Amino acid sequence: QLVESGGETVQAGDSVRLTCAASGFPIRLYKWTGRWYRQAPGKEREQVAQLASPRPGRGPTTVGEAVKGRASISEDNEKNTLDLQKNSVDHEDTATYYCSMELGTESYWGQGTQVTVSP
C-alpha cells in the first residue's frame, strides 16, 4: 500500500516536499521502480520523476522536462518512503500528485495528494 502526503496550498516560488509512504514491505530489501506523476484539471497524467532501485546500491533518477532543475526524487529507507522535492513552484505545478511503485509484475498506486499554487 502507498499513501502520499505533503500536498498543500503554497505561494509561487515556494518549495514543497511530497512523501509516499510504503507499507507492507521494506523498500530497502526489494528491487523496484518508483515514479511520481501529476494530473492537473483537464490535462493528461504526466510523469514527473522516476527512481529505479536495482539493489544493491542506488539506481538512476530521471525528472520530466517540465520540472527539470526544480524537482528531485529520492528514497528514505529509514522512513520507508519515496519523496519528491519541488522547488520554485509556479501555477503550472498545481495538480494532484500520485506515486507508484513497480515490484516485479506488481504495480502499486497511492490515492494522490493535492498541490495548489496560489498566485
trRosetta pair geometry for C-beta under 8 A, 3 or more apart (Angstrom, degrees):
i j d omega theta_ij theta_ji phi_ij phi_ji
1 22 7.4 143 79 -156 50 49
1 23 4.8 -18 64 59 99 99
1 24 5.7 102 14 -6 81 125
1 108 7.1 -147 -105 -165 16 129
2 20 5.5 -5 -169 -177 108 100
2 21 7.0 151 -156 75 53 46
2 22 5.8 -22 -100 -97 75 65
2 23 7.9 -179 -81 18 30 75
2 99 5.6 -133 167 88 139 105
2 100 7.3 -168 33 -110 168 31
2 101 6.3 156 -70 6 135 108
2 108 5.2 130 -15 136 113 110
2 109 6.4 -116 51 144 127 15
2 110 3.9 -92 113 -66 101 87
3 20 7.3 155 74 -156 36 52
3 21 4.9 -20 61 58 91 98
3 23 7.2 24 2 -6 108 113
3 110 5.7 145 -107 -135 16 111
3 111 7.1 2 -126 18 62 99
4 7 7.2 49 135 -23 109 108
4 18 6.2 -8 -165 -179 103 106
4 19 6.9 150 -154 84 53 50
4 20 5.2 -22 -95 -98 73 73
4 21 7.9 178 -84 15 23 72
4 97 6.5 -172 -174 99 154 88
4 98 6.8 -123 -33 -128 151 37
4 99 5.5 151 -79 6 107 105
4 110 4.3 116 -21 134 94 154
4 111 6.8 -142 29 56 97 64
4 112 6.1 -27 46 -161 140 9
4 113 4.0 -131 123 -18 114 112
5 18 7.3 163 83 -157 38 62
5 19 5.1 -17 61 62 86 99
5 21 7.1 17 8 -8 110 109
5 113 5.9 160 -112 -97 16 147
6 16 6.5 130 152 170 101 90
6 17 5.5 -98 -159 99 142 58
6 18 4.2 -177 77 -115 132 44
6 19 5.0 120 -29 9 126 80
6 113 6.1 70 55 140 65 159
7 16 7.5 44 -121 176 38 137
7 18 6.5 33 -60 -108 68 102
7 96 7.8 -3 -117 -134 156 56
7 97 6.4 177 -84 34 113 107
7 113 3.3 -179 -18 153 122 93
7 114 4.5 119 157 62 144 41
7 115 4.9 -114 -140 -60 87 63
8 16 6.5 -168 45 -128 94 120
8 115 6.9 10 47 -120 43 63
8 116 7.6 -96 128 38 33 79
9 116 4.4 -22 -107 73 78 106
9 117 7.8 171 -157 -85 59 18
9 118 5.8 47 178 -31 102 109
10 14 4.0 -129 173 72 119 142
10 15 7.8 -129 -165 62 157 21
10 16 5.5 -133 -25 -62 154 114
10 89 5.9 74 90 57 129 144
10 115 7.2 -20 15 -165 108 88
10 116 7.4 151 23 81 61 54
10 117 5.9 -28 73 -110 81 64
10 118 7.2 -168 89 16 29 85
11 14 5.0 102 60 -25 71 118
11 117 7.3 56 177 -160 12 72
11 118 5.9 -44 -102 63 54 93
12 89 6.5 -126 -133 96 45 72
12 90 5.3 40 -140 -120 101 56
12 91 6.6 -30 -89 -42 115 72
12 117 5.6 77 -79 174 67 112
12 118 7.3 -116 -23 79 77 48
12 119 6.8 1 -18 -151 122 28
13 88 5.8 -19 -135 -135 45 58
13 89 7.0 -63 12 52 13 61
13 90 7.7 52 -48 -79 51 69
14 89 5.7 -25 66 33 70 108
14 117 7.9 -174 42 -126 102 90
15 85 7.0 -5 -174 -175 111 84
15 86 6.5 168 -154 91 62 53
15 87 4.6 -16 -105 -110 100 63
15 88 7.4 10 -79 -19 74 40
15 89 7.1 152 -103 -16 26 98
16 85 8.0 170 89 -153 43 45
16 86 5.2 -5 58 60 84 101
16 89 6.2 26 4 -43 108 143
16 115 5.8 140 106 -129 167 123
17 83 6.3 -6 -176 -172 96 112
17 84 7.2 164 -157 84 50 50
17 85 5.2 -12 -109 -106 84 70
17 86 7.6 -176 -82 23 37 67
18 36 7.1 113 85 -131 136 137
18 83 6.7 156 84 -158 54 59
18 84 4.4 -3 57 56 105 99
18 85 8.0 -157 26 -70 68 29
18 86 7.3 34 -4 -2 102 106
18 97 5.5 -67 -123 105 166 149
18 99 7.7 177 135 -50 117 113
18 113 6.0 167 -139 70 110 136
18 115 7.4 -74 -69 -58 121 123
19 79 7.7 -62 -154 134 127 138
19 81 5.0 -26 -165 -167 94 142
19 82 7.8 134 -163 72 49 44
19 83 5.4 -19 -105 -105 64 83
20 34 7.3 166 78 -164 145 124
20 36 7.5 -154 -32 -89 136 91
20 81 5.9 140 70 -163 51 78
20 82 4.3 -21 63 62 115 90
20 83 7.1 -160 21 -75 76 36
20 84 7.7 56 -15 -9 104 95
20 99 3.4 -23 -102 31 149 171
20 101 7.9 161 138 -39 136 106
20 110 5.8 -130 -136 -35 98 147
21 79 7.3 -85 -113 150 89 93
21 80 6.5 58 -156 99 71 89
21 81 5.1 -37 -94 -98 57 94
22 25 6.4 -54 151 65 119 78
22 27 5.4 102 50 -52 151 110
22 80 5.2 -114 60 158 88 96
22 81 6.9 178 6 -98 79 37
22 82 7.1 64 -31 -8 108 95
22 101 6.7 20 -97 -10 126 159
22 108 7.9 87 -125 101 97 150
23 80 7.5 91 -81 126 47 138
25 29 7.4 -124 175 61 85 106
25 30 6.1 16 157 -18 125 144
25 103 7.5 1 101 -72 166 167
26 29 4.8 61 86 7 102 110
26 30 7.4 146 86 -5 58 95
26 77 7.8 49 178 -164 92 83
26 80 6.2 -93 -132 -108 58 115
27 30 6.2 -79 -148 45 40 98
27 32 6.5 -78 -148 31 89 139
27 53 7.2 65 166 68 98 166
27 75 6.3 -136 120 -163 141 129
27 77 6.5 -134 76 -116 94 68
27 80 5.6 143 6 -148 102 69
27 81 8.0 -139 10 8 147 12
27 82 7.4 171 -121 -52 167 90
27 101 7.8 -106 -114 -134 113 152
28 77 4.0 61 -71 -144 119 119
28 80 7.9 -91 -14 -101 90 72
29 55 7.8 51 179 -124 21 153
30 53 7.7 71 96 98 63 120
30 55 7.0 -161 123 -26 18 152
30 103 5.6 -13 162 -129 137 121
31 53 6.3 -166 -143 101 47 75
31 54 5.6 7 -135 -155 108 34
31 55 4.8 -118 -78 24 78 112
31 103 7.3 128 83 -137 59 72
31 104 7.9 89 78 -53 97 69
32 52 8.0 -160 104 -149 41 50
32 53 5.5 12 55 53 70 107
32 101 5.1 2 175 -172 132 102
32 102 6.1 157 -161 75 75 50
32 103 4.8 -35 -100 -84 100 78
33 50 6.7 -5 -179 -169 98 102
33 51 7.3 171 -157 87 54 46
33 52 4.8 -16 -109 -108 86 75
33 53 7.3 -173 -84 22 37 68
33 101 7.1 156 78 -153 45 54
33 102 4.7 -3 53 50 95 105
34 50 7.1 158 88 -155 51 53
34 51 4.9 -7 61 59 99 93
34 52 7.9 -174 25 -81 64 31
34 53 7.1 33 -2 -6 102 108
34 73 7.2 -176 102 169 107 130
34 75 7.0 130 23 -80 153 106
34 82 4.3 -146 -178 -128 154 153
34 99 6.7 -8 -171 -172 97 102
34 100 7.1 166 -151 87 52 50
34 101 5.0 -17 -99 -100 77 81
34 102 8.0 -160 -71 20 36 67
35 47 5.8 -53 -172 -141 123 104
35 48 7.8 133 176 48 77 69
35 49 6.9 172 -151 89 57 49
35 50 4.8 -14 -102 -103 85 78
35 51 7.8 -176 -76 23 43 62
35 99 7.0 160 85 -155 49 56
35 100 5.0 -7 58 57 95 95
35 101 7.8 178 20 -79 68 38
36 47 7.5 110 83 -164 50 61
36 48 4.5 -47 102 61 97 114
36 49 4.9 20 42 48 106 88
36 50 7.9 -144 24 -68 65 43
36 73 6.2 -164 2 -102 118 122
36 82 7.6 -169 -56 131 93 112
36 84 4.5 54 -73 -72 166 143
36 97 6.1 -5 -172 -173 103 103
36 98 7.2 153 -157 81 54 45
36 99 5.4 -30 -98 -99 68 73
37 45 5.2 25 167 175 129 105
37 46 6.5 163 -156 84 81 33
37 47 5.4 -50 -100 -102 81 47
37 48 6.1 168 -114 -1 21 88
37 97 7.1 161 85 -155 45 55
37 98 4.8 -15 63 62 96 96
37 99 7.7 171 20 -89 73 24
37 100 6.9 28 -4 -3 112 110
38 45 7.1 173 88 -151 28 67
38 46 6.2 -20 60 61 75 82
38 48 5.4 62 -7 -50 102 122
38 93 7.7 -54 -177 -159 169 58
38 95 3.9 72 173 113 110 145
38 96 6.7 158 -154 79 66 41
38 97 4.8 -27 -97 -99 88 69
38 98 7.2 169 -87 17 35 73
38 115 7.8 -46 -130 37 126 118
39 43 6.4 -176 -163 83 63 85
39 44 7.2 -93 -125 141 91 25
39 45 4.2 -40 -78 -96 108 74
39 46 7.4 145 -85 14 56 65
39 95 5.7 154 71 -169 27 107
39 96 5.4 -18 60 58 85 92
39 98 7.2 21 1 -3 102 114
40 43 4.4 30 65 32 90 128
40 92 7.8 -70 -69 -169 155 52
40 94 6.2 79 -122 96 106 73
40 95 4.2 -72 -72 -96 70 96
40 96 7.9 167 -84 15 31 66
43 46 7.5 -35 141 -16 115 107
43 95 7.8 -63 61 -112 126 114
45 98 7.5 -20 -147 32 125 130
46 64 6.5 77 150 -125 109 165
46 66 7.2 48 128 17 149 143
47 50 6.6 5 175 -48 126 102
47 64 5.8 155 99 -66 71 119
48 63 6.8 -20 156 -152 60 76
48 64 5.3 -87 -140 8 32 121
48 66 7.7 -75 -121 68 70 106
48 67 5.7 23 -158 18 89 149
48 71 6.3 -91 167 155 104 166
48 73 8.0 135 108 -63 92 118
48 84 6.7 44 106 -144 135 143
48 97 7.2 -17 -5 -135 152 101
49 61 6.6 1 -177 -177 103 100
49 62 6.7 174 -152 91 58 51
49 63 4.5 -16 -103 -107 91 72
49 64 6.7 -101 -61 -6 52 79
49 67 7.3 -74 -52 80 97 134
49 71 5.8 -140 -55 131 129 122
49 72 7.3 115 -131 -170 156 16
49 73 3.9 169 135 -38 135 127
49 84 6.1 156 40 -120 135 106
50 61 6.7 168 87 -154 54 55
50 62 4.8 4 52 53 99 94
50 63 7.9 -166 21 -76 64 36
50 73 6.9 157 55 49 11 163
51 59 6.5 129 174 76 65 98
51 60 7.8 -158 -139 101 53 37
51 61 4.8 -14 -98 -104 79 88
51 73 4.7 -146 -39 118 113 120
51 74 7.1 137 -87 -100 157 19
51 75 6.3 -172 124 -37 153 99
51 82 6.8 -171 47 -146 130 109
52 59 3.6 -89 92 126 77 152
52 60 6.1 16 41 51 105 68
52 61 7.9 -167 17 -82 66 44
53 58 6.6 -45 -120 -137 77 52
53 59 5.1 -141 -87 9 26 112
53 75 6.5 23 -74 -24 136 159
54 57 7.0 -2 66 71 94 89
54 59 4.8 114 -8 -75 87 115
58 75 7.7 -168 -127 36 104 116
61 72 7.2 49 137 -160 155 70
61 73 5.2 180 -149 62 125 98
61 74 7.6 -33 -85 -77 151 55
63 67 5.6 -100 169 88 114 96
63 68 5.4 147 98 -96 111 62
63 71 5.1 160 -146 82 137 103
63 72 7.0 -68 -65 -96 138 38
63 73 6.9 169 -82 -8 91 102
64 67 5.4 60 67 28 88 93
64 68 6.9 -124 98 -44 38 80
64 71 7.8 15 41 55 78 142
65 68 5.5 -26 -139 -13 34 119
66 92 7.0 -131 -177 139 116 131
67 70 5.1 -105 -170 67 69 98
67 71 3.9 18 147 0 123 130
67 86 6.7 -64 -155 -125 129 100
67 93 7.6 88 -98 -102 108 103
68 71 7.5 -60 -86 38 20 91
70 86 6.2 31 140 -160 91 68
70 87 5.1 -137 -160 66 71 76
70 88 5.1 -100 -129 59 116 102
70 89 7.6 140 168 -77 130 46
71 84 6.5 -10 -166 -173 106 92
71 85 6.6 158 -153 85 52 57
71 86 4.9 -10 -101 -103 89 72
71 87 7.3 -165 -72 20 42 72
72 84 7.6 165 83 -153 41 50
72 85 4.9 -4 56 55 88 106
73 82 7.0 2 -173 178 98 90
73 83 7.0 162 -154 85 52 53
73 84 5.5 -18 -102 -101 76 71
73 85 7.8 -165 -77 21 30 73
74 82 7.7 172 90 -156 36 52
74 83 5.2 -18 65 61 82 100
74 85 7.3 17 11 -6 109 108
75 81 7.1 170 -155 91 56 49
75 82 5.5 -27 -103 -104 75 65
75 83 7.3 162 -100 15 22 81
76 79 4.2 13 114 39 123 105
76 80 7.3 -44 94 12 78 17
76 81 4.8 7 50 56 105 92
76 82 8.0 -161 19 -75 73 22
76 83 6.1 48 -14 -17 109 121
77 80 7.0 27 -164 -78 34 48
82 99 5.7 148 81 -160 121 140
82 101 7.0 171 -18 -74 151 109
84 97 7.0 -136 61 177 151 143
84 99 7.6 -161 -21 -85 119 106
86 89 5.7 61 132 -77 113 99
86 93 6.4 142 166 -153 147 144
86 115 7.7 34 53 -148 151 165
89 93 4.4 -100 -156 54 94 155
89 115 7.3 -122 -143 164 150 127
89 117 5.0 -153 135 -97 114 129
90 93 5.9 112 56 -1 50 101
90 117 6.2 112 150 147 17 163
91 94 5.8 -20 -172 -8 54 115
91 117 5.1 -149 -100 89 41 119
91 119 6.8 11 -79 -88 122 68
93 115 6.2 -53 140 117 93 129
93 117 5.4 78 66 -28 95 136
94 115 6.4 -146 -125 105 40 75
94 116 5.2 37 -131 -131 100 49
94 117 4.9 -117 -60 24 90 85
95 114 7.8 -152 111 -142 30 58
95 115 6.2 7 55 56 60 95
96 112 4.3 15 171 -177 113 129
96 113 7.0 151 -158 70 69 25
96 114 5.3 -36 -101 -94 73 67
96 115 7.8 160 -102 20 24 69
97 112 6.5 143 70 -153 37 70
97 113 5.5 -29 61 63 92 80
97 114 7.7 164 14 -96 77 17
97 115 5.9 39 -16 -5 117 112
98 109 6.2 -3 178 -164 119 98
98 110 5.8 -179 -155 64 70 88
98 111 7.9 -138 -119 98 91 13
98 112 4.8 -38 -81 -91 85 78
99 109 7.5 161 88 -149 49 51
99 110 4.9 42 50 7 84 125
100 107 6.3 -1 -176 -175 114 93
100 108 6.4 161 -155 83 63 52
100 109 4.9 -19 -101 -98 90 71
100 110 7.4 -131 -71 6 49 76
101 107 7.4 170 87 -152 43 50
101 108 4.9 -6 57 55 88 103
102 106 7.1 161 -155 87 53 50
102 107 5.0 -17 -102 -102 79 77
102 108 7.8 -175 -78 19 33 70
103 106 5.1 -12 66 64 84 102
103 108 7.4 19 8 -4 101 110
110 113 7.7 -15 127 -21 133 89
